[in-house]
Amino acid sequence: MQPTEAHHRNIVGMTFASVYPHYVAKVEKKGRTREELHAVLTWLTGFSDAEIAAQIERATRFPEFFEEATLHENADQVTGSICGYRIEDIENPLTRKVRILDKLVDELARGRALDRILR
């Protein structure tokens, strides 16, 4: 399944701040910690905890969030399916980055060890 243009437009309009509480709730519900979530976020984006807080405070939309991030060199090794989409098949660069983030959070919530998530 390929994301539609409407799907891409929805992602462009979303803020990191609107999604972050859902990430926290998802991992904490499964017994993981906010610190582990931040380790995943830091690995993928290069942001420190203070920079993550600043992104939330500023209500940064995903295009700017990923423009300011320094994606980890191994981010392209994140593959698989998330929300019905195969990450490696997504052509839109922003949508792919958001789905990589979603996949890493999902792996954390499912109990995968941090050293395995942080490829």
VOGU-3710 file (C-alpha; in Angstrom, 3 decimals, decimal comma):
1> mqpteahhrn> 0,000/0,000/0,000  1,339/3,442/-0,920  0,468/6,596/1,029  -1,723/9,020/-0,897  -1,102/12,715/-1,474  -3,775/13,449/1,153  -1,792/11,322/3,595  1,361/13,317/2,828  -0,513/16,615/3,291  -1,804/15,448/6,680
11> ivgmtfasvy> 1,736/14,701/7,830  2,969/18,111/6,641  0,356/19,794/8,826  1,042/17,758/11,958  3,202/19,052/14,769  5,663/16,951/16,711  4,037/18,322/19,886  0,673/16,842/18,894  2,146/13,358/18,427  4,669/13,296/21,282
21> phyvakvekk> 2,094/12,675/24,085  0,811/9,670/22,132  4,347/8,295/21,864  4,827/8,730/25,621  1,480/7,097/26,443  2,177/4,185/24,092  5,579/3,323/25,543  4,596/3,907/29,183  1,471/1,760/28,780  3,792/-1,078/27,779
31> grtreelhav> 6,139/-0,567/30,746  8,831/1,428/28,961  10,042/4,846/30,100  10,108/8,374/28,771  13,909/8,194/29,049  13,961/5,205/26,700  11,705/7,105/24,294  14,109/10,044/24,407  17,021/7,690/23,708  15,207/6,582/20,548
41> ltwltgfsda> 14,375/10,172/19,568  17,964/11,274/20,172  19,374/8,384/18,166  17,156/9,120/15,167  17,227/12,935/15,176  20,395/13,928/17,001  18,312/16,183/19,279  19,197/16,461/22,959  16,470/16,321/25,622  16,489/20,137/25,715
51> eiaaqierat> 16,122/20,315/21,939  13,235/17,834/22,025  11,550/20,008/24,665  12,128/23,072/22,470  10,517/21,318/19,488  7,477/20,581/21,643  7,372/24,115/23,071  7,530/25,683/19,600  4,922/23,250/18,221  7,230/22,514/15,306
61> rfpeffeeat> 5,544/20,905/12,324  7,126/17,705/11,001  8,773/19,313/7,943  10,707/21,744/10,158  11,296/19,081/12,817  13,122/16,861/10,330  14,835/19,798/8,592  16,438/20,712/11,931  17,261/17,092/12,774  20,453/15,312/11,852
71> lhenadqvtg> 19,112/11,901/10,906  21,244/8,992/12,066  23,269/7,439/9,270  21,599/4,065/9,912  18,038/5,409/9,788  17,577/3,827/6,349  18,118/0,417/7,940  14,737/0,767/9,650  12,420/-1,355/7,544  9,164/-3,165/7,928
81> sicgyriedi> 5,532/-2,262/8,080  3,916/0,463/10,172  0,297/1,600/9,933  -0,120/-0,623/6,868  2,774/0,942/4,949  6,104/-0,693/4,127  8,679/1,916/5,130  11,113/0,986/2,388  8,393/1,508/-0,267  7,430/5,044/0,810
91> enpltrkvri> 8,748/7,490/-1,777  7,928/10,792/-0,057  11,010/11,622/2,098  9,065/13,340/4,898  6,468/10,592/5,168  9,255/7,998/5,234  11,025/9,820/8,098  7,813/10,084/10,127  7,085/6,397/9,574  10,639/5,489/10,616
101> ldklvdelar> 10,038/7,400/13,852  6,691/5,625/14,309  8,352/2,250/13,706  11,083/2,887/16,292  8,506/3,948/18,892  6,461/0,862/18,062  9,501/-1,394/18,503  10,187/0,210/21,882  6,584/-0,282/22,994  6,669/-3,906/21,884
111> graldrilr> 9,558/-4,602/24,234  12,452/-4,749/21,809  15,802/-4,093/23,489  17,214/-0,594/23,017  20,490/-1,880/21,586  18,484/-3,676/18,876  16,322/-0,618/18,130  19,318/1,696/17,889  20,815/-0,170/14,971
//
